Amino acid sequence: MQPSPIYSILDWSLRIASGTAVISLPFLIVNWISYMRRIQQDRRMVPDFLKAQFPTKSVAAFAISILACISIAVTSQSMTRNSVELVLANLNDTFRIRIDGRQVEEAGEIIAGLKSLSSVQAHHSHPTHKFLVEATDGEVDLKLILGRDSSHPDEYWVFVPDHFITSNNEIGRIVSSAFDSY
């Protein structure tokens, strides 16, 4: 895949949004505790100017930064999956496939397995053994990390190591027995 500046922008945007969430969290906690204490005092009929004011700014800063993190991550995953699917749609037997640095001689089954990339419903499992899959034809280079699912041995989580977000968050899953020997 050709590097695109949009992925760098998304990666940095996620870092900024998550940093904002981390910075705003202590303010939210302190203001929330103060708010709860004032609610207790309100029960004693204090004057109106001392009544508890909801910590709107703290809640908004934290909530907006968390929502930004989620939307940036989902956008990056979706865009990356679309890019990978486009490259996979053009894979043919002229592509050379390497798995963990070893050339795959019969790439047809591997290519068919890679083309089965899709979104799969989560089922409380995690990736275990991971390996690098590289596909190239001289012009197009595709690097994917596949991680075998802990519950379903023929299911593989797909990560794209070239981007910060998608190197830690799956873009989809492949269900295939083509990778059983890796």
FIKE-919706 format. One record per atom (N, C-alpha, C): residue number from 1; x, y, z; residue in three letters; atom name. Coordinates in steps of 0.05 Angstrom, whole numbers, plus 5000, padded with zeros to 4 digits. Layout:
BEGIN
{r NUM {X Y Z} "Ala" "CA"}
...
! end
This chain:
BEGIN
{r 1 {5017 4977 5000} "Met" "N"}
{r 1 {5000 5000 5000} "Met" "CA"}
{r 1 {5018 5025 5000} "Met" "C"}
{r 2 {5009 5044 4986} "Gln" "N"}
{r 2 {5024 5069 4985} "Gln" "CA"}
{r 2 {5018 5085 5010} "Gln" "C"}
{r 3 {5039 5096 5023} "Pro" "N"}
{r 3 {5034 5112 5047} "Pro" "CA"}
{r 3 {5018 5137 5040} "Pro" "C"}
{r 4 {4999 5143 5056} "Ser" "N"}
{r 4 {4982 5166 5052} "Ser" "CA"}
{r 4 {4984 5185 5076} "Ser" "C"}
{r 5 {4985 5211 5071} "Pro" "N"}
{r 5 {4987 5230 5093} "Pro" "CA"}
{r 5 {4962 5230 5111} "Pro" "C"}
{r 6 {4940 5221 5101} "Ile" "N"}
{r 6 {4915 5221 5117} "Ile" "CA"}
{r 6 {4918 5202 5141} "Ile" "C"}
{r 7 {4933 5180 5138} "Tyr" "N"}
{r 7 {4937 5161 5160} "Tyr" "CA"}
{r 7 {4954 5174 5182} "Tyr" "C"}
{r 8 {4974 5189 5173} "Ser" "N"}
{r 8 {4991 5203 5193} "Ser" "CA"}
{r 8 {4975 5224 5208} "Ser" "C"}
{r 9 {4957 5238 5193} "Ile" "N"}
{r 9 {4940 5258 5206} "Ile" "CA"}
{r 9 {4922 5244 5226} "Ile" "C"}
{r 10 {4910 5221 5219} "Leu" "N"}
{r 10 {4892 5207 5237} "Leu" "CA"}
{r 10 {4908 5197 5261} "Leu" "C"}
{r 11 {4932 5186 5257} "Asp" "N"}
{r 11 {4948 5177 5279} "Asp" "CA"}
{r 11 {4954 5199 5299} "Asp" "C"}
{r 12 {4962 5222 5289} "Trp" "N"}
{r 12 {4968 5245 5306} "Trp" "CA"}
{r 12 {4943 5256 5319} "Trp" "C"}
{r 13 {4921 5256 5305} "Ser" "N"}
{r 13 {4896 5265 5316} "Ser" "CA"}
{r 13 {4888 5248 5340} "Ser" "C"}
{r 14 {4891 5222 5337} "Leu" "N"}
{r 14 {4885 5203 5358} "Leu" "CA"}
{r 14 {4903 5208 5383} "Leu" "C"}
{r 15 {4928 5213 5378} "Arg" "N"}
{r 15 {4947 5219 5400} "Arg" "CA"}
{r 15 {4939 5244 5414} "Arg" "C"}
{r 16 {4931 5265 5400} "Ile" "N"}
{r 16 {4923 5290 5412} "Ile" "CA"}
{r 16 {4897 5286 5427} "Ile" "C"}
{r 17 {4877 5273 5416} "Ala" "N"}
{r 17 {4852 5269 5429} "Ala" "CA"}
{r 17 {4855 5252 5454} "Ala" "C"}
{r 18 {4871 5231 5453} "Ser" "N"}
{r 18 {4875 5215 5477} "Ser" "CA"}
{r 18 {4891 5230 5498} "Ser" "C"}
{r 19 {4910 5247 5490} "Gly" "N"}
{r 19 {4924 5264 5509} "Gly" "CA"}
{r 19 {4905 5283 5523} "Gly" "C"}
{r 20 {4886 5294 5507} "Thr" "N"}
{r 20 {4866 5312 5519} "Thr" "CA"}
{r 20 {4849 5298 5539} "Thr" "C"}
{r 21 {4842 5273 5533} "Ala" "N"}
{r 21 {4825 5257 5551} "Ala" "CA"}
{r 21 {4840 5252 5577} "Ala" "C"}
{r 22 {4866 5245 5575} "Val" "N"}
{r 22 {4882 5240 5599} "Val" "CA"}
{r 22 {4886 5265 5616} "Val" "C"}
{r 23 {4890 5288 5602} "Ile" "N"}
{r 23 {4893 5313 5617} "Ile" "CA"}
{r 23 {4867 5322 5630} "Ile" "C"}
{r 24 {4845 5318 5616} "Ser" "N"}
{r 24 {4819 5328 5627} "Ser" "CA"}
{r 24 {4808 5310 5648} "Ser" "C"}
{r 25 {4817 5285 5650} "Leu" "N"}
{r 25 {4806 5266 5670} "Leu" "CA"}
{r 25 {4810 5275 5698} "Leu" "C"}
{r 26 {4834 5284 5707} "Pro" "N"}
{r 26 {4836 5294 5735} "Pro" "CA"}
{r 26 {4818 5318 5741} "Pro" "C"}
{r 27 {4815 5336 5722} "Phe" "N"}
{r 27 {4797 5358 5726} "Phe" "CA"}
{r 27 {4768 5349 5729} "Phe" "C"}
{r 28 {4761 5329 5713} "Leu" "N"}
{r 28 {4734 5318 5716} "Leu" "CA"}
{r 28 {4730 5305 5743} "Leu" "C"}
{r 29 {4749 5290 5752} "Ile" "N"}
{r 29 {4747 5277 5778} "Ile" "CA"}
{r 29 {4744 5297 5801} "Ile" "C"}
{r 30 {4762 5317 5801} "Val" "N"}
{r 30 {4761 5337 5822} "Val" "CA"}
{r 30 {4735 5353 5821} "Val" "C"}
{r 31 {4727 5361 5798} "Asn" "N"}
{r 31 {4701 5376 5796} "Asn" "CA"}
{r 31 {4677 5359 5802} "Asn" "C"}
{r 32 {4678 5334 5796} "Trp" "N"}
{r 32 {4656 5316 5802} "Trp" "CA"}
{r 32 {4654 5311 5832} "Trp" "C"}
{r 33 {4676 5308 5845} "Ile" "N"}
{r 33 {4676 5304 5875} "Ile" "CA"}
{r 33 {4665 5330 5888} "Ile" "C"}
{r 34 {4674 5353 5878} "Ser" "N"}
{r 34 {4664 5378 5889} "Ser" "CA"}
{r 34 {4634 5381 5884} "Ser" "C"}
{r 35 {4625 5373 5861} "Tyr" "N"}
{r 35 {4597 5374 5854} "Tyr" "CA"}
{r 35 {4581 5356 5873} "Tyr" "C"}
{r 36 {4590 5332 5878} "Met" "N"}
{r 36 {4576 5314 5895} "Met" "CA"}
{r 36 {4575 5324 5924} "Met" "C"}
{r 37 {4596 5337 5933} "Arg" "N"}
{r 37 {4596 5348 5960} "Arg" "CA"}
{r 37 {4576 5371 5962} "Arg" "C"}
{r 38 {4575 5388 5941} "Arg" "N"}
{r 38 {4556 5410 5941} "Arg" "CA"}
{r 38 {4527 5401 5940} "Arg" "C"}
{r 39 {4523 5379 5927} "Ile" "N"}
{r 39 {4495 5368 5927} "Ile" "CA"}
{r 39 {4487 5360 5955} "Ile" "C"}
{r 40 {4506 5349 5970} "Gln" "N"}
{r 40 {4500 5342 5998} "Gln" "CA"}
{r 40 {4494 5367 6014} "Gln" "C"}
{r 41 {4509 5389 6009} "Gln" "N"}
{r 41 {4504 5414 6023} "Gln" "CA"}
{r 41 {4478 5426 6015} "Gln" "C"}
{r 42 {4470 5422 5990} "Asp" "N"}
{r 42 {4445 5434 5980} "Asp" "CA"}
{r 42 {4421 5424 5997} "Asp" "C"}
{r 43 {4423 5401 6008} "Arg" "N"}
{r 43 {4402 5390 6023} "Arg" "CA"}
{r 43 {4397 5406 6049} "Arg" "C"}
{r 44 {4417 5421 6057} "Arg" "N"}
{r 44 {4416 5437 6081} "Arg" "CA"}
{r 44 {4405 5465 6076} "Arg" "C"}
{r 45 {4394 5470 6053} "Met" "N"}
{r 45 {4382 5495 6046} "Met" "CA"}
{r 45 {4402 5519 6046} "Met" "C"}
{r 46 {4424 5515 6032} "Val" "N"}
{r 46 {4443 5537 6030} "Val" "CA"}
{r 46 {4433 5558 6010} "Val" "C"}
{r 47 {4444 5582 6010} "Pro" "N"}
{r 47 {4435 5602 5990} "Pro" "CA"}
{r 47 {4440 5592 5961} "Pro" "C"}
{r 48 {4424 5604 5943} "Asp" "N"}
{r 48 {4425 5595 5914} "Asp" "CA"}
{r 48 {4452 5597 5902} "Asp" "C"}
{r 49 {4468 5617 5908} "Phe" "N"}
{r 49 {4494 5620 5895} "Phe" "CA"}
{r 49 {4514 5599 5904} "Phe" "C"}
{r 50 {4508 5584 5926} "Leu" "N"}
{r 50 {4525 5562 5935} "Leu" "CA"}
{r 50 {4515 5535 5925} "Leu" "C"}
{r 51 {4493 5535 5912} "Lys" "N"}
{r 51 {4482 5509 5903} "Lys" "CA"}
{r 51 {4500 5497 5882} "Lys" "C"}
{r 52 {4499 5471 5880} "Ala" "N"}
{r 52 {4517 5456 5862} "Ala" "CA"}
{r 52 {4512 5463 5833} "Ala" "C"}
{r 53 {4534 5469 5819} "Gln" "N"}
{r 53 {4533 5473 5790} "Gln" "CA"}
{r 53 {4545 5448 5777} "Gln" "C"}
{r 54 {4530 5437 5759} "Phe" "N"}
{r 54 {4540 5413 5745} "Phe" "CA"}
{r 54 {4566 5420 5731} "Phe" "C"}
{r 55 {4587 5402 5732} "Pro" "N"}
{r 55 {4613 5408 5720} "Pro" "CA"}
{r 55 {4613 5404 5689} "Pro" "C"}
{r 56 {4598 5421 5676} "Thr" "N"}
{r 56 {4593 5418 5647} "Thr" "CA"}
{r 56 {4619 5418 5631} "Thr" "C"}
{r 57 {4637 5437 5637} "Lys" "N"}
{r 57 {4661 5440 5621} "Lys" "CA"}
{r 57 {4679 5415 5624} "Lys" "C"}
{r 58 {4682 5405 5648} "Ser" "N"}
{r 58 {4699 5382 5653} "Ser" "CA"}
{r 58 {4687 5357 5639} "Ser" "C"}
{r 59 {4661 5353 5642} "Val" "N"}
{r 59 {4648 5330 5630} "Val" "CA"}
{r 59 {4650 5333 5599} "Val" "C"}
{r 60 {4645 5356 5589} "Ala" "N"}
{r 60 {4646 5360 5559} "Ala" "CA"}
{r 60 {4674 5356 5548} "Ala" "C"}
{r 61 {4694 5366 5562} "Ala" "N"}
{r 61 {4722 5363 5552} "Ala" "CA"}
{r 61 {4729 5333 5551} "Ala" "C"}
{r 62 {4722 5319 5572} "Phe" "N"}
{r 62 {4729 5290 5573} "Phe" "CA"}
{r 62 {4712 5275 5552} "Phe" "C"}
{r 63 {4686 5279 5552} "Ala" "N"}
{r 63 {4669 5264 5534} "Ala" "CA"}
{r 63 {4675 5269 5505} "Ala" "C"}
{r 64 {4680 5294 5498} "Ile" "N"}
{r 64 {4686 5301 5470} "Ile" "CA"}
{r 64 {4712 5288 5461} "Ile" "C"}
{r 65 {4732 5289 5479} "Ser" "N"}
{r 65 {4758 5277 5471} "Ser" "CA"}
{r 65 {4756 5246 5469} "Ser" "C"}
{r 66 {4740 5233 5486} "Ile" "N"}
{r 66 {4736 5204 5483} "Ile" "CA"}
{r 66 {4720 5198 5457} "Ile" "C"}
{r 67 {4699 5213 5452} "Leu" "N"}
{r 67 {4684 5209 5427} "Leu" "CA"}
{r 67 {4702 5214 5402} "Leu" "C"}
{r 68 {4720 5234 5404} "Ala" "N"}
{r 68 {4738 5239 5382} "Ala" "CA"}
{r 68 {4757 5215 5378} "Ala" "C"}
{r 69 {4767 5204 5400} "Cys" "N"}
{r 69 {4785 5180 5398} "Cys" "CA"}
{r 69 {4770 5157 5384} "Cys" "C"}
{r 70 {4746 5152 5393} "Ile" "N"}
{r 70 {4731 5130 5381} "Ile" "CA"}
{r 70 {4726 5135 5351} "Ile" "C"}
{r 71 {4717 5159 5344} "Ser" "N"}
{r 71 {4711 5164 5316} "Ser" "CA"}
{r 71 {4736 5164 5299} "Ser" "C"}
{r 72 {4758 5174 5309} "Ile" "N"}
{r 72 {4783 5173 5294} "Ile" "CA"}
{r 72 {4792 5144 5289} "Ile" "C"}
{r 73 {4791 5128 5310} "Ala" "N"}
{r 73 {4799 5100 5308} "Ala" "CA"}
{r 73 {4781 5085 5288} "Ala" "C"}
{r 74 {4755 5089 5290} "Val" "N"}
{r 74 {4737 5075 5272} "Val" "CA"}
{r 74 {4741 5084 5243} "Val" "C"}
{r 75 {4746 5110 5239} "Thr" "N"}
{r 75 {4751 5121 5212} "Thr" "CA"}
{r 75 {4776 5109 5201} "Thr" "C"}
{r 76 {4797 5109 5217} "Ser" "N"}
{r 76 {4823 5098 5207} "Ser" "CA"}
{r 76 {4821 5068 5200} "Ser" "C"}
{r 77 {4807 5053 5218} "Gln" "N"}
{r 77 {4804 5025 5212} "Gln" "CA"}
{r 77 {4788 5020 5187} "Gln" "C"}
{r 78 {4767 5035 5183} "Ser" "N"}
{r 78 {4750 5032 5159} "Ser" "CA"}
{r 78 {4765 5040 5134} "Ser" "C"}
{r 79 {4779 5062 5135} "Met" "N"}
{r 79 {4795 5071 5111} "Met" "CA"}
{r 79 {4817 5051 5104} "Met" "C"}
{r 80 {4830 5041 5125} "Thr" "N"}
{r 80 {4852 5021 5120} "Thr" "CA"}
{r 80 {4840 4995 5109} "Thr" "C"}
{r 81 {4818 4986 5121} "Arg" "N"}
{r 81 {4806 4961 5110} "Arg" "CA"}
{r 81 {4798 4965 5081} "Arg" "C"}
{r 82 {4786 4988 5074} "Asn" "N"}
{r 82 {4779 4993 5046} "Asn" "CA"}
{r 82 {4803 4992 5028} "Asn" "C"}
{r 83 {4826 5005 5037} "Ser" "N"}
{r 83 {4850 5005 5021} "Ser" "CA"}
{r 83 {4861 4976 5018} "Ser" "C"}
{r 84 {4861 4961 5039} "Val" "N"}
{r 84 {4871 4934 5038} "Val" "CA"}
{r 84 {4853 4917 5020} "Val" "C"}
{r 85 {4827 4920 5022} "Glu" "N"}
{r 85 {4809 4905 5005} "Glu" "CA"}
{r 85 {4813 4911 4976} "Glu" "C"}
{r 86 {4819 4936 4970} "Leu" "N"}
{r 86 {4825 4944 4942} "Leu" "CA"}
{r 86 {4850 4930 4932} "Leu" "C"}
{r 87 {4871 4930 4948} "Val" "N"}
{r 87 {4896 4916 4940} "Val" "CA"}
{r 87 {4891 4886 4938} "Val" "C"}
{r 88 {4876 4875 4957} "Leu" "N"}
{r 88 {4870 4846 4956} "Leu" "CA"}
{r 88 {4853 4838 4932} "Leu" "C"}
{r 89 {4836 4856 4923} "Ala" "N"}
{r 89 {4819 4850 4899} "Ala" "CA"}
{r 89 {4836 4848 4874} "Ala" "C"}
{r 90 {4859 4861 4874} "Asn" "N"}
{r 90 {4877 4860 4851} "Asn" "CA"}
{r 90 {4899 4839 4854} "Asn" "C"}
{r 91 {4900 4825 4876} "Leu" "N"}
{r 91 {4920 4804 4879} "Leu" "CA"}
{r 91 {4915 4782 4859} "Leu" "C"}
{r 92 {4937 4773 4847} "Asn" "N"}
{r 92 {4935 4750 4829} "Asn" "CA"}
{r 92 {4960 4733 4832} "Asn" "C"}
{r 93 {4963 4713 4816} "Asp" "N"}
{r 93 {4986 4695 4819} "Asp" "CA"}
{r 93 {5013 4708 4813} "Asp" "C"}
{r 94 {5014 4732 4801} "Thr" "N"}
{r 94 {5039 4745 4797} "Thr" "CA"}
{r 94 {5051 4758 4822} "Thr" "C"}
{r 95 {5034 4761 4842} "Phe" "N"}
{r 95 {5043 4771 4868} "Phe" "CA"}
{r 95 {5060 4750 4882} "Phe" "C"}
{r 96 {5081 4759 4894} "Arg" "N"}
{r 96 {5098 4742 4911} "Arg" "CA"}
{r 96 {5088 4745 4939} "Arg" "C"}
{r 97 {5085 4723 4952} "Ile" "N"}
{r 97 {5075 4723 4980} "Ile" "CA"}
{r 97 {5098 4712 4998} "Ile" "C"}
{r 98 {5103 4727 5019} "Arg" "N"}
{r 98 {5122 4718 5039} "Arg" "CA"}
{r 98 {5108 4718 5066} "Arg" "C"}
{r 99 {5113 4697 5081} "Ile" "N"}
{r 99 {5102 4696 5108} "Ile" "CA"}
{r 99 {5125 4693 5127} "Ile" "C"}
{r 100 {5128 4712 5145} "Asp" "N"}
{r 100 {5151 4714 5164} "Asp" "CA"}
{r 100 {5177 4711 5149} "Asp" "C"}
{r 101 {5179 4724 5126} "Gly" "N"}
{r 101 {5204 4725 5111} "Gly" "CA"}
{r 101 {5209 4702 5092} "Gly" "C"}
{r 102 {5192 4681 5094} "Arg" "N"}
{r 102 {5196 4657 5077} "Arg" "CA"}
{r 102 {5177 4659 5052} "Arg" "C"}
{r 103 {5188 4655 5029} "Gln" "N"}
{r 103 {5173 4656 5004} "Gln" "CA"}
{r 103 {5153 4633 5003} "Gln" "C"}
{r 104 {5128 4639 4996} "Val" "N"}
{r 104 {5107 4618 4993} "Val" "CA"}
{r 104 {5106 4611 4964} "Val" "C"}
{r 105 {5110 4585 4958} "Glu" "N"}
{r 105 {5111 4576 4930} "Glu" "CA"}
{r 105 {5083 4575 4918} "Glu" "C"}
{r 106 {5065 4562 4931} "Glu" "N"}
{r 106 {5038 4560 4920} "Glu" "CA"}
{r 106 {5021 4581 4934} "Glu" "C"}
{r 107 {5019 4604 4922} "Ala" "N"}
{r 107 {5006 4627 4935} "Ala" "CA"}
{r 107 {4976 4628 4930} "Ala" "C"}
{r 108 {4965 4612 4913} "Gly" "N"}
{r 108 {4936 4613 4906} "Gly" "CA"}
{r 108 {4918 4611 4930} "Gly" "C"}
{r 109 {4923 4591 4947} "Glu" "N"}
{r 109 {4907 4587 4971} "Glu" "CA"}
{r 109 {4910 4610 4991} "Glu" "C"}
{r 110 {4935 4620 4993} "Ile" "N"}
{r 110 {4940 4642 5011} "Ile" "CA"}
{r 110 {4926 4667 5001} "Ile" "C"}
{r 111 {4927 4672 4975} "Ile" "N"}
{r 111 {4913 4696 4964} "Ile" "CA"}
{r 111 {4883 4693 4968} "Ile" "C"}
{r 112 {4872 4669 4964} "Ala" "N"}
{r 112 {4843 4665 4969} "Ala" "CA"}
{r 112 {4836 4670 4998} "Ala" "C"}
{r 113 {4854 4661 5016} "Gly" "N"}
{r 113 {4849 4666 5044} "Gly" "CA"}
{r 113 {4850 4696 5051} "Gly" "C"}
{r 114 {4869 4710 5040} "Leu" "N"}
{r 114 {4871 4739 5045} "Leu" "CA"}
{r 114 {4847 4754 5034} "Leu" "C"}
{r 115 {4837 4745 5012} "Lys" "N"}
{r 115 {4813 4758 5000} "Lys" "CA"}
{r 115 {4788 4754 5016} "Lys" "C"}
{r 116 {4788 4736 5035} "Ser" "N"}
{r 116 {4765 4731 5052} "Ser" "CA"}
{r 116 {4763 4751 5075} "Ser" "C"}
{r 117 {4779 4772 5075} "Leu" "N"}
{r 117 {4778 4792 5096} "Leu" "CA"}
{r 117 {4750 4804 5098} "Leu" "C"}
{r 118 {4740 4805 5123} "Ser" "N"}
{r 118 {4714 4816 5128} "Ser" "CA"}
{r 118 {4712 4824 5157} "Ser" "C"}
{r 119 {4690 4838 5163} "Ser" "N"}
{r 119 {4685 4844 5191} "Ser" "CA"}
{r 119 {4670 4821 5203} "Ser" "C"}
{r 120 {4680 4812 5227} "Val" "N"}
{r 120 {4668 4789 5240} "Val" "CA"}
{r 120 {4659 4798 5268} "Val" "C"}
{r 121 {4636 4789 5276} "Gln" "N"}
{r 121 {4626 4795 5302} "Gln" "CA"}
{r 121 {4645 4786 5324} "Gln" "C"}
{r 122 {4651 4803 5343} "Ala" "N"}
{r 122 {4669 4796 5365} "Ala" "CA"}
{r 122 {4657 4774 5382} "Ala" "C"}
{r 123 {4674 4756 5392} "His" "N"}
{r 123 {4664 4734 5408} "His" "CA"}
{r 123 {4682 4728 5432} "His" "C"}
{r 124 {4691 4749 5445} "His" "N"}
{r 124 {4706 4747 5470} "His" "CA"}
{r 124 {4731 4729 5468} "His" "C"}
{r 125 {4746 4734 5447} "Ser" "N"}
{r 125 {4771 4720 5443} "Ser" "CA"}
{r 125 {4793 4741 5438} "Ser" "C"}
{r 126 {4817 4732 5433} "His" "N"}
{r 126 {4839 4750 5427} "His" "CA"}
{r 126 {4858 4736 5408} "His" "C"}
{r 127 {4875 4752 5395} "Pro" "N"}
{r 127 {4895 4740 5377} "Pro" "CA"}
{r 127 {4917 4728 5393} "Pro" "C"}
{r 128 {4927 4705 5384} "Thr" "N"}
{r 128 {4950 4692 5397} "Thr" "CA"}
{r 128 {4974 4694 5380} "Thr" "C"}
{r 129 {4982 4673 5368} "His" "N"}
{r 129 {5006 4672 5351} "His" "CA"}
{r 129 {5004 4691 5327} "His" "C"}
{r 130 {5022 4710 5324} "Lys" "N"}
{r 130 {5021 4730 5303} "Lys" "CA"}
{r 130 {5044 4724 5283} "Lys" "C"}
{r 131 {5038 4730 5257} "Phe" "N"}
{r 131 {5059 4727 5237} "Phe" "CA"}
{r 131 {5054 4749 5215} "Phe" "C"}
{r 132 {5076 4756 5202} "Leu" "N"}
{r 132 {5076 4777 5181} "Leu" "CA"}
{r 132 {5071 4764 5154} "Leu" "C"}
{r 133 {5052 4776 5139} "Val" "N"}
{r 133 {5046 4768 5112} "Val" "CA"}
{r 133 {5053 4791 5094} "Val" "C"}
{r 134 {5070 4787 5074} "Glu" "N"}
{r 134 {5077 4808 5055} "Glu" "CA"}
{r 134 {5069 4799 5027} "Glu" "C"}
{r 135 {5056 4816 5012} "Ala" "N"}
{r 135 {5049 4811 4985} "Ala" "CA"}
{r 135 {5061 4833 4968} "Ala" "C"}
{r 136 {5074 4826 4946} "Thr" "N"}
{r 136 {5086 4847 4929} "Thr" "CA"}
{r 136 {5087 4837 4900} "Thr" "C"}
{r 137 {5085 4856 4882} "Asp" "N"}
{r 137 {5088 4850 4854} "Asp" "CA"}
{r 137 {5108 4869 4841} "Asp" "C"}
{r 138 {5124 4883 4858} "Gly" "N"}
{r 138 {5143 4902 4848} "Gly" "CA"}
{r 138 {5133 4930 4850} "Gly" "C"}
{r 139 {5107 4934 4845} "Glu" "N"}
{r 139 {5096 4961 4847} "Glu" "CA"}
{r 139 {5080 4965 4873} "Glu" "C"}
{r 140 {5065 4945 4880} "Val" "N"}
{r 140 {5047 4946 4904} "Val" "CA"}
{r 140 {5059 4928 4926} "Val" "C"}
{r 141 {5062 4940 4949} "Asp" "N"}
{r 141 {5071 4924 4972} "Asp" "CA"}
{r 141 {5050 4925 4994} "Asp" "C"}
{r 142 {5042 4903 5004} "Leu" "N"}
{r 142 {5022 4901 5025} "Leu" "CA"}
{r 142 {5034 4885 5048} "Leu" "C"}
{r 143 {5033 4897 5071} "Lys" "N"}
{r 143 {5042 4883 5096} "Lys" "CA"}
{r 143 {5019 4880 5115} "Lys" "C"}
{r 144 {5014 4856 5123} "Leu" "N"}
{r 144 {4993 4851 5143} "Leu" "CA"}
{r 144 {5004 4833 5165} "Leu" "C"}
{r 145 {4995 4837 5189} "Ile" "N"}
{r 145 {5001 4819 5211} "Ile" "CA"}
{r 145 {4975 4804 5216} "Ile" "C"}
{r 146 {4978 4778 5216} "Leu" "N"}
{r 146 {4955 4761 5222} "Leu" "CA"}
{r 146 {4960 4748 5250} "Leu" "C"}
{r 147 {4939 4748 5266} "Gly" "N"}
{r 147 {4940 4736 5292} "Gly" "CA"}
{r 147 {4918 4715 5295} "Gly" "C"}
{r 148 {4927 4690 5301} "Arg" "N"}
{r 148 {4907 4668 5303} "Arg" "CA"}
{r 148 {4889 4673 5327} "Arg" "C"}
{r 149 {4863 4669 5323} "Asp" "N"}
{r 149 {4843 4673 5343} "Asp" "CA"}
{r 149 {4846 4652 5365} "Asp" "C"}
{r 150 {4842 4660 5390} "Ser" "N"}
{r 150 {4845 4642 5412} "Ser" "CA"}
{r 150 {4823 4621 5414} "Ser" "C"}
{r 151 {4800 4626 5403} "Ser" "N"}
{r 151 {4777 4608 5404} "Ser" "CA"}
{r 151 {4773 4592 5379} "Ser" "C"}
{r 152 {4777 4605 5356} "His" "N"}
{r 152 {4772 4592 5330} "His" "CA"}
{r 152 {4799 4591 5315} "His" "C"}
{r 153 {4811 4567 5313} "Pro" "N"}
{r 153 {4838 4565 5301} "Pro" "CA"}
{r 153 {4839 4572 5271} "Pro" "C"}
{r 154 {4817 4572 5257} "Asp" "N"}
{r 154 {4818 4579 5229} "Asp" "CA"}
{r 154 {4810 4608 5224} "Asp" "C"}
{r 155 {4809 4624 5246} "Glu" "N"}
{r 155 {4802 4653 5243} "Glu" "CA"}
{r 155 {4827 4669 5251} "Glu" "C"}
{r 156 {4833 4689 5235} "Tyr" "N"}
{r 156 {4857 4706 5239} "Tyr" "CA"}
{r 156 {4849 4735 5240} "Tyr" "C"}
{r 157 {4859 4749 5260} "Trp" "N"}
{r 157 {4856 4777 5263} "Trp" "CA"}
{r 157 {4876 4791 5245} "Trp" "C"}
{r 158 {4867 4812 5231} "Val" "N"}
{r 158 {4884 4825 5211} "Val" "CA"}
{r 158 {4891 4853 5221} "Val" "C"}
{r 159 {4918 4859 5222} "Phe" "N"}
{r 159 {4928 4885 5231} "Phe" "CA"}
{r 159 {4946 4896 5208} "Phe" "C"}
{r 160 {4947 4922 5206} "Val" "N"}
{r 160 {4965 4935 5187} "Val" "CA"}
{r 160 {4987 4949 5203} "Val" "C"}
{r 161 {5012 4939 5201} "Pro" "N"}
{r 161 {5033 4950 5219} "Pro" "CA"}
{r 161 {5043 4977 5210} "Pro" "C"}
{r 162 {5036 4987 5187} "Asp" "N"}
{r 162 {5046 5013 5177} "Asp" "CA"}
{r 162 {5034 5037 5191} "Asp" "C"}
{r 163 {5012 5033 5205} "His" "N"}
{r 163 {4998 5056 5217} "His" "CA"}
{r 163 {4995 5051 5247} "His" "C"}
{r 164 {4997 5072 5263} "Phe" "N"}
{r 164 {4995 5070 5292} "Phe" "CA"}
{r 164 {4969 5057 5301} "Phe" "C"}
{r 165 {4947 5067 5290} "Ile" "N"}
{r 165 {4921 5058 5299} "Ile" "CA"}
{r 165 {4916 5029 5291} "Ile" "C"}
{r 166 {4921 5022 5267} "Thr" "N"}
{r 166 {4915 4995 5257} "Thr" "CA"}
{r 166 {4936 4975 5264} "Thr" "C"}
{r 167 {4958 4983 5275} "Ser" "N"}
{r 167 {4977 4963 5284} "Ser" "CA"}
{r 167 {4969 4951 5311} "Ser" "C"}
{r 168 {4950 4964 5324} "Asn" "N"}
{r 168 {4940 4955 5350} "Asn" "CA"}
{r 168 {4911 4947 5349} "Asn" "C"}
{r 169 {4897 4956 5329} "Asn" "N"}
{r 169 {4868 4951 5326} "Asn" "CA"}
{r 169 {4863 4936 5300} "Asn" "C"}
{r 170 {4849 4914 5301} "Glu" "N"}
{r 170 {4844 4898 5277} "Glu" "CA"}
{r 170 {4827 4914 5257} "Glu" "C"}
{r 171 {4832 4908 5231} "Ile" "N"}
{r 171 {4816 4920 5210} "Ile" "CA"}
{r 171 {4795 4900 5200} "Ile" "C"}
{r 172 {4797 4876 5209} "Gly" "N"}
{r 172 {4778 4855 5201} "Gly" "CA"}
{r 172 {4790 4828 5208} "Gly" "C"}
{r 173 {4776 4807 5199} "Arg" "N"}
{r 173 {4786 4780 5204} "Arg" "CA"}
{r 173 {4784 4763 5179} "Arg" "C"}
{r 174 {4801 4743 5178} "Ile" "N"}
{r 174 {4801 4724 5156} "Ile" "CA"}
{r 174 {4794 4697 5168} "Ile" "C"}
{r 175 {4776 4683 5155} "Val" "N"}
{r 175 {4770 4656 5163} "Val" "CA"}
{r 175 {4779 4638 5140} "Val" "C"}
{r 176 {4800 4623 5146} "Ser" "N"}
{r 176 {4813 4606 5125} "Ser" "CA"}
{r 176 {4831 4586 5138} "Ser" "C"}
{r 177 {4833 4563 5126} "Ser" "N"}
{r 177 {4852 4542 5136} "Ser" "CA"}
{r 177 {4879 4544 5121} "Ser" "C"}
{r 178 {4882 4564 5104} "Ala" "N"}
{r 178 {4906 4567 5088} "Ala" "CA"}
{r 178 {4930 4574 5105} "Ala" "C"}
{r 179 {4926 4585 5129} "Phe" "N"}
{r 179 {4948 4594 5145} "Phe" "CA"}
{r 179 {4954 4575 5169} "Phe" "C"}
{r 180 {4942 4552 5168} "Asp" "N"}
{r 180 {4945 4533 5191} "Asp" "CA"}
{r 180 {4973 4525 5196} "Asp" "C"}
{r 181 {4990 4523 5176} "Ser" "N"}
{r 181 {5018 4514 5180} "Ser" "CA"}
{r 181 {5037 4536 5188} "Ser" "C"}
{r 182 {5026 4560 5192} "Tyr" "N"}
{r 182 {5044 4583 5199} "Tyr" "CA"}
{r 182 {5040 4591 5228} "Tyr" "C"}
! end
